[in-house]
Amino acid sequence: MQGSFCRFYVHENARHKHRLLWEWLLDQANHLGIRGGSAFRAMAGFGRHHVLHEDHFFELAGALTVEVEFIVTAEEANKLLDLVRAEKVRLFYALIPAQFGILNPDTADPPTEERP
């Protein structure tokens, strides 16, 4: 299938509606019917302010980034991005073309297009 790799970058302590933002994103995607999503905590990184943050014992909690990612169809990507816009959550994201499917599917898997 053709779709997109959709990744959001959030601060690990960022919240929306009293929930951690990365948890909220995963929950909302699940409610939209997106097949799966994952959240990964960064080891180190910098953003638009060019301040390097690293995972050390003395690092202030919440200073690092969590990457929240999904492999989605165009329709699913639009639904998810529209939801974030409607909630007025300010987020940096990346949307990258992706080909995806299941190798050796079983009968319980949803149908997918044949690979090229």
C-alpha positions as CSV (number, residue, x, y, z in Angstrom):
1,M,0.0,0.0,0.0
2,Q,1.0,3.6,-0.5
3,G,0.8,6.0,2.3
4,S,2.9,8.1,4.7
5,F,5.3,7.8,7.6
6,C,3.9,10.5,10.0
7,R,6.1,11.5,12.9
8,F,5.4,14.1,15.6
9,Y,8.1,15.6,17.8
10,V,6.9,16.6,21.3
11,H,8.7,17.4,24.6
12,E,8.4,14.5,26.9
13,N,6.6,16.6,29.6
14,A,4.2,18.4,27.2
15,R,0.6,18.0,28.0
16,H,-2.8,18.4,26.3
17,K,-6.1,18.1,28.2
18,H,-4.1,17.1,31.4
19,R,-2.5,14.1,29.6
20,L,1.0,13.7,28.3
21,L,0.9,14.8,24.7
22,W,2.5,11.7,23.3
23,E,-0.1,9.5,25.2
24,W,-2.9,11.8,23.9
25,L,-1.6,11.4,20.3
26,L,-1.5,7.6,20.5
27,D,-4.9,7.5,22.1
28,Q,-6.5,9.7,19.5
29,A,-4.9,7.8,16.6
30,N,-6.2,4.6,18.1
31,H,-9.7,6.1,18.3
32,L,-9.4,7.1,14.6
33,G,-8.8,3.5,13.7
34,I,-5.1,3.9,12.7
35,R,-3.5,0.4,12.8
36,G,-0.7,1.2,15.1
37,G,1.6,3.8,16.5
38,S,4.7,4.1,18.7
39,A,6.4,6.6,20.9
40,F,10.2,6.7,21.4
41,R,12.2,8.9,23.8
42,A,15.2,10.5,22.3
43,M,18.7,10.1,23.7
44,A,19.9,13.5,22.6
45,G,18.9,16.3,20.3
46,F,18.3,19.9,19.6
47,G,15.6,22.0,18.1
48,R,15.0,25.4,16.6
49,H,16.7,27.1,19.6
50,H,19.9,25.1,18.9
51,V,20.3,24.0,22.5
52,L,21.7,20.4,22.8
53,H,19.9,18.2,25.3
54,E,21.3,14.9,26.3
55,D,20.0,12.1,28.5
56,H,22.1,12.4,31.6
57,F,21.3,11.6,35.3
58,F,21.3,15.4,36.0
59,E,19.3,16.4,33.0
60,L,16.2,18.2,33.9
61,A,13.1,16.0,33.4
62,G,11.1,16.8,30.4
63,A,13.9,18.4,28.4
64,L,14.1,15.6,25.8
65,T,11.9,14.8,22.8
66,V,9.5,12.0,22.3
67,E,9.0,10.9,18.7
68,V,5.4,9.7,18.1
69,E,5.1,7.9,14.7
70,F,2.5,6.2,12.6
71,I,2.4,4.5,9.2
72,V,-0.8,5.7,7.6
73,T,-2.9,6.0,4.4
74,A,-3.5,9.5,3.0
75,E,-7.0,9.5,4.5
76,E,-5.7,8.5,8.0
77,A,-2.9,11.2,7.8
78,N,-5.5,13.8,6.9
79,K,-7.8,12.8,9.8
80,L,-4.9,12.8,12.3
81,L,-3.5,16.2,11.2
82,D,-7.0,17.7,11.0
83,L,-7.7,16.5,14.6
84,V,-4.4,18.1,15.9
85,R,-5.3,21.4,14.0
86,A,-8.8,21.4,15.5
87,E,-7.4,20.9,19.0
88,K,-5.0,23.8,18.3
89,V,-2.0,21.8,19.5
90,R,1.2,23.4,18.2
91,L,3.4,20.5,17.0
92,F,6.3,19.9,14.6
93,Y,5.7,17.0,12.3
94,A,7.1,15.2,9.3
95,L,5.1,13.4,6.6
96,I,7.2,11.2,4.4
97,P,5.9,9.0,1.5
98,A,6.0,5.3,2.5
99,Q,5.1,1.9,1.0
100,F,3.8,-0.6,3.6
101,G,2.2,-3.9,3.9
102,I,2.4,-7.2,5.7
103,L,4.7,-10.0,4.6
104,N,3.2,-13.5,4.7
105,P,-0.2,-12.2,5.9
106,D,-2.8,-14.5,7.6
107,T,-6.5,-14.5,7.0
108,A,-7.1,-12.0,9.9
109,D,-5.0,-9.3,8.3
110,P,-6.8,-6.6,6.3
111,P,-6.2,-6.8,2.5
112,T,-3.3,-4.9,1.0
113,E,-2.3,-4.1,-2.5
114,E,0.3,-6.3,-4.1
115,R,3.9,-5.1,-4.1
116,P,5.3,-3.6,-7.3
